[in-house]
Amino acid sequence: KKDDDEHYSPYVGVQKAALLQEARCFNDQQIKAKKCCTIITKLLYLLSQGEKLTAAEATQVFFSVTKLFQSKDVQLRRMVY
């Protein structure tokens, strides 16, 4: 039986390298808003767990994410903001 204080996260075990590879979809011609929102959530989870990005990784993610501001999907734009 799980304790009430235990919290389960579906993102446990997410690998930084694999996630950065997934984040390349931010540069796709056709943006899949739901997929991008999930990837942003995973990135935020990793960062909240103390994972560090190198300067190059952070720069790549930053410029990729800023392109998502142009999306017509309101939820995605809110996530980016």
PDB file with SEQRES, HELIX, SHEET and CRYST1 records, atoms N, CA, C and O in Angstrom:
SEQRES   1 A   81  LYS LYS ASP ASP ASP GLU HIS TYR SER PRO TYR VAL GLY          
SEQRES   2 A   81  VAL GLN LYS ALA ALA LEU LEU GLN GLU ALA ARG CYS PHE          
SEQRES   3 A   81  ASN ASP GLN GLN ILE LYS ALA LYS LYS CYS CYS THR ILE          
SEQRES   4 A   81  ILE THR LYS LEU LEU TYR LEU LEU SER GLN GLY GLU LYS          
SEQRES   5 A   81  LEU THR ALA ALA GLU ALA THR GLN VAL PHE PHE SER VAL          
SEQRES   6 A   81  THR LYS LEU PHE GLN SER LYS ASP VAL GLN LEU ARG ARG          
SEQRES   7 A   81  MET VAL TYR                                                  
HELIX    1 AA1 LYS A   16  GLU A   22  1                                   7    
HELIX    2 AA2 ALA A   23  ASN A   27  5                                   5    
HELIX    3 AA3 ALA A   33  SER A   48  1                                  16    
HELIX    4 AA4 ALA A   55  THR A   66  1                                  12    
HELIX    5 AA5 LYS A   67  GLN A   70  5                                   4    
HELIX    6 AA6 VAL A   74  VAL A   80  1                                   7    
CRYST1    1.000    1.000    1.000  90.00  90.00  90.00 P 1           1          
ATOM      1  N   LYS A   1       0.842  -1.200   0.000  1.00  0.00           N  
ATOM      2  CA  LYS A   1       0.000   0.000   0.000  1.00  0.00           C  
ATOM      3  C   LYS A   1       0.877   1.249   0.000  1.00  0.00           C  
ATOM      4  O   LYS A   1       1.845   1.346   0.755  1.00  0.00           O  
ATOM      5  N   LYS A   2       0.523   2.194  -0.853  1.00  0.00           N  
ATOM      6  CA  LYS A   2       1.292   3.432  -0.917  1.00  0.00           C  
ATOM      7  C   LYS A   2       0.909   4.346   0.234  1.00  0.00           C  
ATOM      8  O   LYS A   2      -0.250   4.409   0.645  1.00  0.00           O  
ATOM      9  N   ASP A   3       1.904   5.048   0.743  1.00  0.00           N  
ATOM     10  CA  ASP A   3       1.629   6.070   1.750  1.00  0.00           C  
ATOM     11  C   ASP A   3       0.935   7.242   1.072  1.00  0.00           C  
ATOM     12  O   ASP A   3       1.126   7.487  -0.119  1.00  0.00           O  
ATOM     13  N   ASP A   4       0.129   7.959   1.840  1.00  0.00           N  
ATOM     14  CA  ASP A   4      -0.547   9.121   1.294  1.00  0.00           C  
ATOM     15  C   ASP A   4       0.442  10.213   0.916  1.00  0.00           C  
ATOM     16  O   ASP A   4       0.138  11.053   0.069  1.00  0.00           O  
ATOM     17  N   ASP A   5       1.631  10.214   1.535  1.00  0.00           N  
ATOM     18  CA  ASP A   5       2.627  11.236   1.263  1.00  0.00           C  
ATOM     19  C   ASP A   5       3.417  10.962  -0.013  1.00  0.00           C  
ATOM     20  O   ASP A   5       4.097  11.852  -0.523  1.00  0.00           O  
ATOM     21  N   GLU A   6       3.334   9.743  -0.527  1.00  0.00           N  
ATOM     22  CA  GLU A   6       4.066   9.403  -1.749  1.00  0.00           C  
ATOM     23  C   GLU A   6       3.392  10.025  -2.948  1.00  0.00           C  
ATOM     24  O   GLU A   6       2.166  10.039  -3.052  1.00  0.00           O  
ATOM     25  N   HIS A   7       4.205  10.540  -3.853  1.00  0.00           N  
ATOM     26  CA  HIS A   7       3.677  11.130  -5.079  1.00  0.00           C  
ATOM     27  C   HIS A   7       4.267  10.384  -6.261  1.00  0.00           C  
ATOM     28  O   HIS A   7       5.473  10.147  -6.328  1.00  0.00           O  
ATOM     29  N   TYR A   8       3.406  10.024  -7.179  1.00  0.00           N  
ATOM     30  CA  TYR A   8       3.856   9.340  -8.388  1.00  0.00           C  
ATOM     31  C   TYR A   8       3.905  10.347  -9.519  1.00  0.00           C  
ATOM     32  O   TYR A   8       2.991  11.157  -9.676  1.00  0.00           O  
ATOM     33  N   SER A   9       4.950  10.301 -10.296  1.00  0.00           N  
ATOM     34  CA  SER A   9       5.059  11.147 -11.476  1.00  0.00           C  
ATOM     35  C   SER A   9       5.241  10.257 -12.697  1.00  0.00           C  
ATOM     36  O   SER A   9       6.064   9.342 -12.690  1.00  0.00           O  
ATOM     37  N   PRO A  10       4.479  10.528 -13.731  1.00  0.00           N  
ATOM     38  CA  PRO A  10       4.652   9.746 -14.960  1.00  0.00           C  
ATOM     39  C   PRO A  10       5.966  10.052 -15.664  1.00  0.00           C  
ATOM     40  O   PRO A  10       6.325   9.385 -16.635  1.00  0.00           O  
ATOM     41  N   TYR A  11       6.689  11.065 -15.174  1.00  0.00           N  
ATOM     42  CA  TYR A  11       7.930  11.475 -15.823  1.00  0.00           C  
ATOM     43  C   TYR A  11       9.172  10.921 -15.145  1.00  0.00           C  
ATOM     44  O   TYR A  11      10.290  11.229 -15.559  1.00  0.00           O  
ATOM     45  N   VAL A  12       8.998  10.116 -14.121  1.00  0.00           N  
ATOM     46  CA  VAL A  12      10.156   9.496 -13.470  1.00  0.00           C  
ATOM     47  C   VAL A  12      10.879   8.631 -14.498  1.00  0.00           C  
ATOM     48  O   VAL A  12      10.254   7.842 -15.206  1.00  0.00           O  
ATOM     49  N   GLY A  13      12.178   8.785 -14.571  1.00  0.00           N  
ATOM     50  CA  GLY A  13      12.966   7.982 -15.501  1.00  0.00           C  
ATOM     51  C   GLY A  13      13.179   8.633 -16.857  1.00  0.00           C  
ATOM     52  O   GLY A  13      13.783   8.029 -17.743  1.00  0.00           O  
ATOM     53  N   VAL A  14      12.694   9.848 -17.031  1.00  0.00           N  
ATOM     54  CA  VAL A  14      12.906  10.557 -18.295  1.00  0.00           C  
ATOM     55  C   VAL A  14      14.393  10.849 -18.446  1.00  0.00           C  
ATOM     56  O   VAL A  14      15.031  11.350 -17.520  1.00  0.00           O  
ATOM     57  N   GLN A  15      14.934  10.537 -19.602  1.00  0.00           N  
ATOM     58  CA  GLN A  15      16.347  10.757 -19.873  1.00  0.00           C  
ATOM     59  C   GLN A  15      16.533  12.105 -20.570  1.00  0.00           C  
ATOM     60  O   GLN A  15      15.828  12.420 -21.529  1.00  0.00           O  
ATOM     61  N   LYS A  16      17.484  12.893 -20.083  1.00  0.00           N  
ATOM     62  CA  LYS A  16      17.709  14.227 -20.631  1.00  0.00           C  
ATOM     63  C   LYS A  16      18.056  14.169 -22.119  1.00  0.00           C  
ATOM     64  O   LYS A  16      17.497  14.931 -22.908  1.00  0.00           O  
ATOM     65  N   ALA A  17      18.950  13.298 -22.507  1.00  0.00           N  
ATOM     66  CA  ALA A  17      19.377  13.220 -23.910  1.00  0.00           C  
ATOM     67  C   ALA A  17      18.207  12.874 -24.828  1.00  0.00           C  
ATOM     68  O   ALA A  17      18.047  13.472 -25.892  1.00  0.00           O  
ATOM     69  N   ALA A  18      17.399  11.918 -24.414  1.00  0.00           N  
ATOM     70  CA  ALA A  18      16.241  11.524 -25.222  1.00  0.00           C  
ATOM     71  C   ALA A  18      15.232  12.660 -25.311  1.00  0.00           C  
ATOM     72  O   ALA A  18      14.625  12.879 -26.359  1.00  0.00           O  
ATOM     73  N   LEU A  19      15.055  13.375 -24.218  1.00  0.00           N  
ATOM     74  CA  LEU A  19      14.108  14.488 -24.199  1.00  0.00           C  
ATOM     75  C   LEU A  19      14.578  15.637 -25.091  1.00  0.00           C  
ATOM     76  O   LEU A  19      13.775  16.248 -25.796  1.00  0.00           O  
ATOM     77  N   LEU A  20      15.864  15.926 -25.060  1.00  0.00           N  
ATOM     78  CA  LEU A  20      16.397  16.979 -25.931  1.00  0.00           C  
ATOM     79  C   LEU A  20      16.243  16.593 -27.401  1.00  0.00           C  
ATOM     80  O   LEU A  20      16.017  17.449 -28.256  1.00  0.00           O  
ATOM     81  N   GLN A  21      16.366  15.315 -27.681  1.00  0.00           N  
ATOM     82  CA  GLN A  21      16.146  14.816 -29.042  1.00  0.00           C  
ATOM     83  C   GLN A  21      14.679  15.035 -29.439  1.00  0.00           C  
ATOM     84  O   GLN A  21      14.383  15.482 -30.547  1.00  0.00           O  
ATOM     85  N   GLU A  22      13.768  14.708 -28.509  1.00  0.00           N  
ATOM     86  CA  GLU A  22      12.338  14.904 -28.759  1.00  0.00           C  
ATOM     87  C   GLU A  22      12.017  16.379 -28.998  1.00  0.00           C  
ATOM     88  O   GLU A  22      11.166  16.712 -29.824  1.00  0.00           O  
ATOM     89  N   ALA A  23      12.701  17.254 -28.273  1.00  0.00           N  
ATOM     90  CA  ALA A  23      12.428  18.694 -28.346  1.00  0.00           C  
ATOM     91  C   ALA A  23      12.749  19.275 -29.718  1.00  0.00           C  
ATOM     92  O   ALA A  23      12.377  20.411 -30.011  1.00  0.00           O  
ATOM     93  N   ARG A  24      13.421  18.524 -30.542  1.00  0.00           N  
ATOM     94  CA  ARG A  24      13.700  19.005 -31.903  1.00  0.00           C  
ATOM     95  C   ARG A  24      12.414  19.219 -32.694  1.00  0.00           C  
ATOM     96  O   ARG A  24      12.406  19.944 -33.689  1.00  0.00           O  
ATOM     97  N   CYS A  25      11.324  18.583 -32.249  1.00  0.00           N  
ATOM     98  CA  CYS A  25      10.042  18.751 -32.948  1.00  0.00           C  
ATOM     99  C   CYS A  25       9.543  20.191 -32.841  1.00  0.00           C  
ATOM    100  O   CYS A  25       8.648  20.585 -33.590  1.00  0.00           O  
ATOM    101  N   PHE A  26      10.100  20.981 -31.929  1.00  0.00           N  
ATOM    102  CA  PHE A  26       9.717  22.395 -31.821  1.00  0.00           C  
ATOM    103  C   PHE A  26      10.061  23.145 -33.106  1.00  0.00           C  
ATOM    104  O   PHE A  26       9.476  24.190 -33.395  1.00  0.00           O  
ATOM    105  N   ASN A  27      11.001  22.616 -33.870  1.00  0.00           N  
ATOM    106  CA  ASN A  27      11.432  23.268 -35.109  1.00  0.00           C  
ATOM    107  C   ASN A  27      10.711  22.736 -36.344  1.00  0.00           C  
ATOM    108  O   ASN A  27      10.967  23.197 -37.457  1.00  0.00           O  
ATOM    109  N   ASP A  28       9.810  21.767 -36.159  1.00  0.00           N  
ATOM    110  CA  ASP A  28       9.094  21.183 -37.292  1.00  0.00           C  
ATOM    111  C   ASP A  28       8.220  22.221 -37.983  1.00  0.00           C  
ATOM    112  O   ASP A  28       7.766  23.188 -37.371  1.00  0.00           O  
ATOM    113  N   GLN A  29       7.998  21.996 -39.269  1.00  0.00           N  
ATOM    114  CA  GLN A  29       7.131  22.884 -40.045  1.00  0.00           C  
ATOM    115  C   GLN A  29       5.703  22.840 -39.488  1.00  0.00           C  
ATOM    116  O   GLN A  29       5.083  23.881 -39.269  1.00  0.00           O  
ATOM    117  N   GLN A  30       5.197  21.641 -39.266  1.00  0.00           N  
ATOM    118  CA  GLN A  30       3.857  21.449 -38.694  1.00  0.00           C  
ATOM    119  C   GLN A  30       4.009  21.140 -37.204  1.00  0.00           C  
ATOM    120  O   GLN A  30       4.464  20.056 -36.839  1.00  0.00           O  
ATOM    121  N   ILE A  31       3.634  22.074 -36.357  1.00  0.00           N  
ATOM    122  CA  ILE A  31       3.772  21.912 -34.915  1.00  0.00           C  
ATOM    123  C   ILE A  31       2.619  21.067 -34.384  1.00  0.00           C  
ATOM    124  O   ILE A  31       1.454  21.328 -34.683  1.00  0.00           O  
ATOM    125  N   LYS A  32       2.955  20.065 -33.601  1.00  0.00           N  
ATOM    126  CA  LYS A  32       1.946  19.261 -32.915  1.00  0.00           C  
ATOM    127  C   LYS A  32       1.863  19.790 -31.483  1.00  0.00           C  
ATOM    128  O   LYS A  32       2.694  19.464 -30.635  1.00  0.00           O  
ATOM    129  N   ALA A  33       0.848  20.609 -31.235  1.00  0.00           N  
ATOM    130  CA  ALA A  33       0.743  21.350 -29.975  1.00  0.00           C  
ATOM    131  C   ALA A  33       0.730  20.437 -28.753  1.00  0.00           C  
ATOM    132  O   ALA A  33       1.429  20.703 -27.775  1.00  0.00           O  
ATOM    133  N   LYS A  34      -0.045  19.383 -28.798  1.00  0.00           N  
ATOM    134  CA  LYS A  34      -0.149  18.497 -27.636  1.00  0.00           C  
ATOM    135  C   LYS A  34       1.200  17.845 -27.320  1.00  0.00           C  
ATOM    136  O   LYS A  34       1.595  17.748 -26.158  1.00  0.00           O  
ATOM    137  N   LYS A  35       1.892  17.406 -28.353  1.00  0.00           N  
ATOM    138  CA  LYS A  35       3.208  16.789 -28.177  1.00  0.00           C  
ATOM    139  C   LYS A  35       4.196  17.800 -27.591  1.00  0.00           C  
ATOM    140  O   LYS A  35       4.966  17.470 -26.689  1.00  0.00           O  
ATOM    141  N   CYS A  36       4.168  19.023 -28.104  1.00  0.00           N  
ATOM    142  CA  CYS A  36       5.065  20.071 -27.609  1.00  0.00           C  
ATOM    143  C   CYS A  36       4.779  20.397 -26.142  1.00  0.00           C  
ATOM    144  O   CYS A  36       5.707  20.595 -25.357  1.00  0.00           O  
ATOM    145  N   CYS A  37       3.503  20.453 -25.774  1.00  0.00           N  
ATOM    146  CA  CYS A  37       3.133  20.717 -24.372  1.00  0.00           C  
ATOM    147  C   CYS A  37       3.673  19.619 -23.457  1.00  0.00           C  
ATOM    148  O   CYS A  37       4.168  19.899 -22.365  1.00  0.00           O  
ATOM    149  N   THR A  38       3.576  18.378 -23.908  1.00  0.00           N  
ATOM    150  CA  THR A  38       4.082  17.257 -23.116  1.00  0.00           C  
ATOM    151  C   THR A  38       5.595  17.355 -22.950  1.00  0.00           C  
ATOM    152  O   THR A  38       6.111  17.111 -21.859  1.00  0.00           O  
ATOM    153  N   ILE A  39       6.298  17.703 -23.995  1.00  0.00           N  
ATOM    154  CA  ILE A  39       7.759  17.822 -23.937  1.00  0.00           C  
ATOM    155  C   ILE A  39       8.164  18.969 -23.014  1.00  0.00           C  
ATOM    156  O   ILE A  39       9.104  18.832 -22.232  1.00  0.00           O  
ATOM    157  N   ILE A  40       7.464  20.092 -23.099  1.00  0.00           N  
ATOM    158  CA  ILE A  40       7.760  21.220 -22.203  1.00  0.00           C  
ATOM    159  C   ILE A  40       7.544  20.799 -20.751  1.00  0.00           C  
ATOM    160  O   ILE A  40       8.340  21.148 -19.880  1.00  0.00           O  
ATOM    161  N   THR A  41       6.480  20.055 -20.488  1.00  0.00           N  
ATOM    162  CA  THR A  41       6.203  19.570 -19.133  1.00  0.00           C  
ATOM    163  C   THR A  41       7.331  18.667 -18.643  1.00  0.00           C  
ATOM    164  O   THR A  41       7.758  18.768 -17.492  1.00  0.00           O  
ATOM    165  N   LYS A  42       7.810  17.789 -19.513  1.00  0.00           N  
ATOM    166  CA  LYS A  42       8.915  16.903 -19.145  1.00  0.00           C  
ATOM    167  C   LYS A  42      10.190  17.706 -18.862  1.00  0.00           C  
ATOM    168  O   LYS A  42      10.923  17.403 -17.921  1.00  0.00           O  
ATOM    169  N   LEU A  43      10.446  18.724 -19.677  1.00  0.00           N  
ATOM    170  CA  LEU A  43      11.624  19.575 -19.455  1.00  0.00           C  
ATOM    171  C   LEU A  43      11.530  20.263 -18.095  1.00  0.00           C  
ATOM    172  O   LEU A  43      12.502  20.300 -17.341  1.00  0.00           O  
ATOM    173  N   LEU A  44      10.366  20.799 -17.795  1.00  0.00           N  
ATOM    174  CA  LEU A  44      10.172  21.472 -16.503  1.00  0.00           C  
ATOM    175  C   LEU A  44      10.329  20.489 -15.348  1.00  0.00           C  
ATOM    176  O   LEU A  44      10.879  20.833 -14.302  1.00  0.00           O  
ATOM    177  N   TYR A  45       9.844  19.264 -15.544  1.00  0.00           N  
ATOM    178  CA  TYR A  45      10.001  18.241 -14.507  1.00  0.00           C  
ATOM    179  C   TYR A  45      11.480  17.959 -14.248  1.00  0.00           C  
ATOM    180  O   TYR A  45      11.919  17.931 -13.098  1.00  0.00           O  
ATOM    181  N   LEU A  46      12.246  17.750 -15.318  1.00  0.00           N  
ATOM    182  CA  LEU A  46      13.673  17.472 -15.160  1.00  0.00           C  
ATOM    183  C   LEU A  46      14.377  18.618 -14.433  1.00  0.00           C  
ATOM    184  O   LEU A  46      15.179  18.388 -13.528  1.00  0.00           O  
ATOM    185  N   LEU A  47      14.075  19.836 -14.829  1.00  0.00           N  
ATOM    186  CA  LEU A  47      14.700  20.997 -14.187  1.00  0.00           C  
ATOM    187  C   LEU A  47      14.312  21.089 -12.715  1.00  0.00           C  
ATOM    188  O   LEU A  47      15.136  21.444 -11.872  1.00  0.00           O  
ATOM    189  N   SER A  48      13.046  20.767 -12.405  1.00  0.00           N  
ATOM    190  CA  SER A  48      12.604  20.831 -11.004  1.00  0.00           C  
ATOM    191  C   SER A  48      13.254  19.741 -10.153  1.00  0.00           C  
ATOM    192  O   SER A  48      13.307  19.855  -8.928  1.00  0.00           O  
ATOM    193  N   GLN A  49      13.745  18.689 -10.801  1.00  0.00           N  
ATOM    194  CA  GLN A  49      14.412  17.598 -10.087  1.00  0.00           C  
ATOM    195  C   GLN A  49      15.912  17.843  -9.934  1.00  0.00           C  
ATOM    196  O   GLN A  49      16.639  16.990  -9.427  1.00  0.00           O  
ATOM    197  N   GLY A  50      16.371  19.026 -10.382  1.00  0.00           N  
ATOM    198  CA  GLY A  50      17.773  19.382 -10.211  1.00  0.00           C  
ATOM    199  C   GLY A  50      18.656  19.073 -11.394  1.00  0.00           C  
ATOM    200  O   GLY A  50      19.870  19.266 -11.330  1.00  0.00           O  
ATOM    201  N   GLU A  51      18.063  18.592 -12.485  1.00  0.00           N  
ATOM    202  CA  GLU A  51      18.840  18.311 -13.702  1.00  0.00           C  
ATOM    203  C   GLU A  51      19.348  19.634 -14.268  1.00  0.00           C  
ATOM    204  O   GLU A  51      18.617  20.624 -14.292  1.00  0.00           O  
ATOM    205  N   LYS A  52      20.571  19.649 -14.713  1.00  0.00           N  
ATOM    206  CA  LYS A  52      21.177  20.859 -15.283  1.00  0.00           C  
ATOM    207  C   LYS A  52      21.341  20.696 -16.787  1.00  0.00           C  
ATOM    208  O   LYS A  52      21.646  19.609 -17.279  1.00  0.00           O  
ATOM    209  N   LEU A  53      21.136  21.786 -17.504  1.00  0.00           N  
ATOM    210  CA  LEU A  53      21.402  21.810 -18.938  1.00  0.00           C  
ATOM    211  C   LEU A  53      22.719  22.539 -19.156  1.00  0.00           C  
ATOM    212  O   LEU A  53      23.018  23.514 -18.467  1.00  0.00           O  
ATOM    213  N   THR A  54      23.501  22.068 -20.112  1.00  0.00           N  
ATOM    214  CA  THR A  54      24.724  22.796 -20.465  1.00  0.00           C  
ATOM    215  C   THR A  54      24.304  24.100 -21.147  1.00  0.00           C  
ATOM    216  O   THR A  54      23.141  24.265 -21.517  1.00  0.00           O  
ATOM    217  N   ALA A  55      25.231  25.001 -21.308  1.00  0.00           N  
ATOM    218  CA  ALA A  55      24.933  26.276 -21.970  1.00  0.00           C  
ATOM    219  C   ALA A  55      24.420  26.034 -23.388  1.00  0.00           C  
ATOM    220  O   ALA A  55      23.479  26.691 -23.832  1.00  0.00           O  
ATOM    221  N   ALA A  56      25.031  25.103 -24.086  1.00  0.00           N  
ATOM    222  CA  ALA A  56      24.615  24.800 -25.463  1.00  0.00           C  
ATOM    223  C   ALA A  56      23.201  24.210 -25.489  1.00  0.00           C  
ATOM    224  O   ALA A  56      22.384  24.579 -26.332  1.00  0.00           O  
ATOM    225  N   GLU A  57      22.924  23.296 -24.562  1.00  0.00           N  
ATOM    226  CA  GLU A  57      21.585  22.687 -24.498  1.00  0.00           C  
ATOM    227  C   GLU A  57      20.528  23.737 -24.162  1.00  0.00           C  
ATOM    228  O   GLU A  57      19.462  23.770 -24.776  1.00  0.00           O  
ATOM    229  N   ALA A  58      20.827  24.587 -23.193  1.00  0.00           N  
ATOM    230  CA  ALA A  58      19.879  25.623 -22.779  1.00  0.00           C  
ATOM    231  C   ALA A  58      19.600  26.588 -23.932  1.00  0.00           C  
ATOM    232  O   ALA A  58      18.457  26.992 -24.148  1.00  0.00           O  
ATOM    233  N   THR A  59      20.642  26.952 -24.663  1.00  0.00           N  
ATOM    234  CA  THR A  59      20.483  27.860 -25.800  1.00  0.00           C  
ATOM    235  C   THR A  59      19.623  27.220 -26.880  1.00  0.00           C  
ATOM    236  O   THR A  59      18.727  27.858 -27.431  1.00  0.00           O  
ATOM    237  N   GLN A  60      19.901  25.961 -27.176  1.00  0.00           N  
ATOM    238  CA  GLN A  60      19.136  25.246 -28.200  1.00  0.00           C  
ATOM    239  C   GLN A  60      17.659  25.167 -27.811  1.00  0.00           C  
ATOM    240  O   GLN A  60      16.784  25.430 -28.637  1.00  0.00           O  
ATOM    241  N   VAL A  61      17.383  24.808 -26.569  1.00  0.00           N  
ATOM    242  CA  VAL A  61      15.999  24.699 -26.111  1.00  0.00           C  
ATOM    243  C   VAL A  61      15.325  26.071 -26.119  1.00  0.00           C  
ATOM    244  O   VAL A  61      14.183  26.200 -26.558  1.00  0.00           O  
ATOM    245  N   PHE A  62      16.025  27.087 -25.638  1.00  0.00           N  
ATOM    246  CA  PHE A  62      15.458  28.427 -25.571  1.00  0.00           C  
ATOM    247  C   PHE A  62      14.996  28.904 -26.952  1.00  0.00           C  
ATOM    248  O   PHE A  62      13.855  29.338 -27.110  1.00  0.00           O  
ATOM    249  N   PHE A  63      15.873  28.823 -27.939  1.00  0.00           N  
ATOM    250  CA  PHE A  63      15.516  29.331 -29.264  1.00  0.00           C  
ATOM    251  C   PHE A  63      14.466  28.460 -29.940  1.00  0.00           C  
ATOM    252  O   PHE A  63      13.666  28.961 -30.730  1.00  0.00           O  
ATOM    253  N   SER A  64      14.458  27.178 -29.646  1.00  0.00           N  
ATOM    254  CA  SER A  64      13.424  26.302 -30.195  1.00  0.00           C  
ATOM    255  C   SER A  64      12.060  26.623 -29.588  1.00  0.00           C  
ATOM    256  O   SER A  64      11.052  26.681 -30.292  1.00  0.00           O  
ATOM    257  N   VAL A  65      12.044  26.831 -28.274  1.00  0.00           N  
ATOM    258  CA  VAL A  65      10.782  27.104 -27.578  1.00  0.00           C  
ATOM    259  C   VAL A  65      10.207  28.457 -27.993  1.00  0.00           C  
ATOM    260  O   VAL A  65       8.991  28.595 -28.122  1.00  0.00           O  
ATOM    261  N   THR A  66      11.054  29.443 -28.202  1.00  0.00           N  
ATOM    262  CA  THR A  66      10.534  30.759 -28.562  1.00  0.00           C  
ATOM    263  C   THR A  66       9.791  30.732 -29.898  1.00  0.00           C  
ATOM    264  O   THR A  66       8.909  31.561 -30.127  1.00  0.00           O  
ATOM    265  N   LYS A  67      10.130  29.803 -30.771  1.00  0.00           N  
ATOM    266  CA  LYS A  67       9.410  29.669 -32.041  1.00  0.00           C  
ATOM    267  C   LYS A  67       7.961  29.245 -31.812  1.00  0.00           C  
ATOM    268  O   LYS A  67       7.092  29.502 -32.646  1.00  0.00           O  
ATOM    269  N   LEU A  68       7.709  28.596 -30.677  1.00  0.00           N  
ATOM    270  CA  LEU A  68       6.358  28.105 -30.387  1.00  0.00           C  
ATOM    271  C   LEU A  68       5.390  29.236 -30.061  1.00  0.00           C  
ATOM    272  O   LEU A  68       4.178  29.026 -30.077  1.00  0.00           O  
ATOM    273  N   PHE A  69       5.898  30.426 -29.766  1.00  0.00           N  
ATOM    274  CA  PHE A  69       5.020  31.580 -29.544  1.00  0.00           C  
ATOM    275  C   PHE A  69       4.167  31.864 -30.774  1.00  0.00           C  
ATOM    276  O   PHE A  69       3.090  32.449 -30.660  1.00  0.00           O  
ATOM    277  N   GLN A  70       4.635  31.459 -31.936  1.00  0.00           N  
ATOM    278  CA  GLN A  70       3.922  31.709 -33.190  1.00  0.00           C  
ATOM    279  C   GLN A  70       2.786  30.714 -33.429  1.00  0.00           C  
ATOM    280  O   GLN A  70       2.029  30.855 -34.390  1.00  0.00           O  
ATOM    281  N   SER A  71       2.668  29.717 -32.566  1.00  0.00           N  
ATOM    282  CA  SER A  71       1.635  28.699 -32.729  1.00  0.00           C  
ATOM    283  C   SER A  71       0.244  29.312 -32.591  1.00  0.00           C  
ATOM    284  O   SER A  71       0.044  30.267 -31.840  1.00  0.00           O  
ATOM    285  N   LYS A  72      -0.700  28.756 -33.314  1.00  0.00           N  
ATOM    286  CA  LYS A  72      -2.091  29.207 -33.209  1.00  0.00           C  
ATOM    287  C   LYS A  72      -2.795  28.549 -32.031  1.00  0.00           C  
ATOM    288  O   LYS A  72      -3.901  28.952 -31.668  1.00  0.00           O  
ATOM    289  N   ASP A  73      -2.171  27.544 -31.431  1.00  0.00           N  
ATOM    290  CA  ASP A  73      -2.766  26.842 -30.304  1.00  0.00           C  
ATOM    291  C   ASP A  73      -2.579  27.661 -29.017  1.00  0.00           C  
ATOM    292  O   ASP A  73      -1.451  27.928 -28.601  1.00  0.00           O  
ATOM    293  N   VAL A  74      -3.673  28.048 -28.409  1.00  0.00           N  
ATOM    294  CA  VAL A  74      -3.652  28.902 -27.220  1.00  0.00           C  
ATOM    295  C   VAL A  74      -2.970  28.206 -26.050  1.00  0.00           C  
ATOM    296  O   VAL A  74      -2.163  28.820 -25.352  1.00  0.00           O  
ATOM    297  N   GLN A  75      -3.281  26.948 -25.829  1.00  0.00           N  
ATOM    298  CA  GLN A  75      -2.708  26.214 -24.704  1.00  0.00           C  
ATOM    299  C   GLN A  75      -1.179  26.138 -24.827  1.00  0.00           C  
ATOM    300  O   GLN A  75      -0.467  26.312 -23.839  1.00  0.00           O  
ATOM    301  N   LEU A  76      -0.691  25.883 -26.012  1.00  0.00           N  
ATOM    302  CA  LEU A  76       0.751  25.809 -26.224  1.00  0.00           C  
ATOM    303  C   LEU A  76       1.411  27.161 -25.960  1.00  0.00           C  
ATOM    304  O   LEU A  76       2.453  27.229 -25.309  1.00  0.00           O  
ATOM    305  N   ARG A  77       0.812  28.221 -26.460  1.00  0.00           N  
ATOM    306  CA  ARG A  77       1.366  29.552 -26.216  1.00  0.00           C  
ATOM    307  C   ARG A  77       1.385  29.864 -24.722  1.00  0.00           C  
ATOM    308  O   ARG A  77       2.324  30.493 -24.235  1.00  0.00           O  
ATOM    309  N   ARG A  78       0.365  29.434 -23.996  1.00  0.00           N  
ATOM    310  CA  ARG A  78       0.349  29.643 -22.537  1.00  0.00           C  
ATOM    311  C   ARG A  78       1.469  28.870 -21.853  1.00  0.00           C  
ATOM    312  O   ARG A  78       2.098  29.375 -20.924  1.00  0.00           O  
ATOM    313  N   MET A  79       1.715  27.662 -22.307  1.00  0.00           N  
ATOM    314  CA  MET A  79       2.790  26.848 -21.740  1.00  0.00           C  
ATOM    315  C   MET A  79       4.134  27.532 -21.955  1.00  0.00           C  
ATOM    316  O   MET A  79       4.974  27.558 -21.055  1.00  0.00           O  
ATOM    317  N   VAL A  80       4.333  28.080 -23.132  1.00  0.00           N  
ATOM    318  CA  VAL A  80       5.593  28.737 -23.458  1.00  0.00           C  
ATOM    319  C   VAL A  80       5.755  29.994 -22.611  1.00  0.00           C  
ATOM    320  O   VAL A  80       6.848  30.295 -22.132  1.00  0.00           O  
ATOM    321  N   TYR A  81       4.673  30.714 -22.434  1.00  0.00           N  
ATOM    322  CA  TYR A  81       4.725  31.947 -21.654  1.00  0.00           C  
ATOM    323  C   TYR A  81       5.086  31.643 -20.214  1.00  0.00           C  
ATOM    324  O   TYR A  81       5.180  32.557 -19.395  1.00  0.00           O  
TER     325      TYR A  81                                                      
END                                                                             
